Amino acid sequence: MGNSLVLGGVRSGKSRLAEQLARESGLPVTYVATATASDAEMSARIAAHRQRRPADWGLIEEPLALPAVLETQCAPGHCVLVECLTLWLANLLWAEEDGRLEAELAALDALLPRLPGPVIFVGNEVNMGVIPVDDVARRYGDLAGSLHQRIAAQAERVVLTVAGLPLVLKGPPLIGADAGYPRSPRPLSGFI
């Protein structure tokens, strides 16, 4: 099992799919959480994720230094689930530490080709709506899109989730995680 990227919008099913893929790996799992409990609503989201995770999974909560965590946690025979890339980017943007964002992205880019063991990256697809009016929001969307493209280029599997349904964009079909769902879109016939 190589690296995977699971993308989707809010409440698309991406996190549940990523967790299922980690369980199905049959390997010990470390969950790398990038979220911070900035308000009551985010605290509730974090609590829901905690309740779903198996008790035997390791947990590392790190909002900024993702490449350093991957460097120490990734190993053959061990699965790492990163939840999520877009929260990590938001944390770096709001950290307002000169050069930190660029340094962390460069470190991740350098690390990606040599990550041992399977890593499942989760990211919010944020660029399918209107173009934001705010320059910070546009920069965030650009950064997220570029990051997802770089990870997708190196990933063995890329999955887009919509309405709880996974669509494999790249790589092998899903086996157990999508039981009962179509593996690829079917062309419409008679609608021209």
C-alpha positions in Angstrom: 0.0 0.0 0.0 1.4 3.3 -1.1 0.4 6.9 -0.1 -3.2 8.0 -0.6 -4.9 11.4 -0.9 -8.5 11.6 0.1 -10.3 14.8 -0.9 -13.8 16.1 -0.4 -15.9 18.9 0.8 -17.2 19.5 4.3 -19.2 16.4 5.5 -18.4 14.6 2.2 -17.3 11.4 4.0 -13.6 11.9 3.4 -12.6 11.4 7.0 -14.6 8.3 7.5 -13.2 6.9 4.2 -9.6 7.7 5.3 -10.2 6.1 8.7 -11.6 3.0 6.9 -8.6 2.8 4.6 -6.3 3.0 7.7 -8.2 0.2 9.4 -8.1 -1.9 6.3 -4.3 -1.5 6.0 -4.0 -4.1 8.8 -1.1 -2.1 10.2 -0.6 -0.1 13.4 -1.9 3.4 12.8 -0.8 6.8 14.0 -3.3 9.6 13.5 -1.8 13.0 13.0 -4.3 15.7 13.9 -3.7 19.2 12.7 -6.8 20.8 14.1 -6.9 23.2 17.0 -9.9 23.7 19.3 -10.3 27.4 18.5 -14.0 27.5 19.4 -16.9 25.3 20.7 -17.9 24.1 17.3 -14.4 23.0 16.4 -14.1 21.4 19.8 -17.2 19.4 19.0 -15.8 18.3 15.6 -12.5 17.2 17.2 -14.5 15.2 19.9 -16.5 13.4 17.1 -13.2 12.4 15.4 -11.8 11.2 18.7 -14.9 9.0 19.4 -14.6 7.3 16.0 -10.9 6.4 16.3 -10.0 3.0 17.5 -8.4 3.1 21.0 -5.2 1.4 19.8 -4.3 4.1 17.3 -1.5 6.4 18.2 -2.3 10.1 18.2 -0.1 13.1 17.6 -1.6 16.6 17.7 0.5 19.0 15.7 -0.9 22.1 14.0 2.3 23.4 12.3 5.3 21.0 12.1 3.7 18.3 9.9 6.9 17.4 8.0 8.9 16.9 11.2 6.1 14.6 12.6 6.1 12.6 9.3 9.8 12.3 9.4 9.7 10.6 12.9 6.4 8.6 12.5 6.5 7.1 9.0 8.0 3.7 8.9 7.6 0.5 6.9 4.8 -1.6 8.4 3.1 1.4 9.9 0.3 3.5 8.6 0.0 7.3 9.2 -3.2 9.2 8.7 -2.9 13.0 8.4 -6.2 14.8 9.1 -6.0 17.3 7.5 -3.8 19.2 5.1 -6.1 22.2 4.6 -6.3 22.8 8.4 -2.6 22.6 8.5 -2.3 25.2 5.8 -4.8 27.5 7.6 -2.8 27.2 10.8 0.4 28.1 9.0 -1.3 31.1 7.3 -2.6 32.4 10.6 0.7 31.7 12.5 2.2 34.9 10.9 5.7 33.6 11.4 7.9 35.0 8.6 8.9 32.3 6.2 7.3 29.4 8.3 4.6 28.6 5.7 7.1 28.4 2.8 9.6 26.4 4.9 7.0 23.8 6.0 5.7 23.4 2.4 9.3 23.0 1.1 10.1 20.5 3.8 6.9 18.5 2.9 7.8 18.6 -0.8 11.3 17.3 -0.1 10.0 14.5 2.2 7.1 13.2 0.0 9.2 11.1 -2.4 11.0 9.3 0.5 8.2 8.6 3.0 8.4 5.0 4.1 5.2 3.1 4.9 1.7 4.2 3.8 0.5 7.7 4.5 -3.1 8.7 4.0 -3.5 12.4 3.6 -6.9 14.0 4.0 -7.7 17.4 2.5 -10.8 19.7 2.0 -11.5 20.4 -1.7 -12.0 24.2 -1.3 -11.7 25.4 -4.9 -15.0 24.2 -6.4 -17.1 27.3 -5.6 -16.9 31.0 -6.4 -13.6 32.8 -6.3 -13.3 34.5 -2.9 -13.3 38.3 -2.8 -10.7 38.3 0.0 -7.0 38.1 -1.0 -6.1 35.8 2.0 -8.9 33.4 1.0 -7.7 33.4 -2.6 -4.2 32.7 -1.5 -5.4 29.9 0.8 -7.3 28.3 -2.1 -4.3 28.6 -4.4 -2.0 27.0 -1.7 -4.5 24.2 -1.1 -4.9 23.4 -4.8 -1.2 23.4 -5.4 -0.5 21.2 -2.3 -3.1 18.7 -3.3 -1.7 18.5 -6.9 1.8 17.9 -5.6 0.7 15.1 -3.2 -1.6 13.6 -5.9 1.3 13.5 -8.3 3.2 11.3 -5.9 0.3 9.3 -4.4 -0.5 5.8 -5.4 -4.2 6.5 -4.9 -6.3 9.6 -5.0 -10.0 9.5 -4.1 -12.6 12.3 -4.2 -15.6 11.9 -1.9 -19.0 13.5 -2.7 -22.1 12.8 -0.7 -20.5 9.9 1.1 -19.5 8.3 -2.2 -15.9 7.7 -3.1 -14.7 8.2 -6.6 -11.2 6.8 -7.3 -9.4 9.4 -9.5 -6.0 7.6 -9.6 -4.8 4.2 -8.5 -6.3 0.8 -7.6 -10.0 0.5 -6.9 -11.2 0.5 -3.3 -12.0 -2.9 -1.9 -13.9 -2.9 1.4 -14.3 0.8 2.1 -16.8 1.4 -0.7 -18.7 -1.8 -0.7 -21.8 -1.4 -2.8 -20.7 1.9 -4.5 -19.9 2.3 -8.1 -16.1 2.2 -8.7 -16.2 4.8 -11.5 -18.8 7.0 -13.2 -20.9 5.4 -15.9 -21.5 7.3 -19.1 -25.0 8.5 -19.6 -26.6 7.0 -22.7 -29.4 8.7 -24.7 -28.7 12.2 -23.3 -27.1 14.2 -26.1 
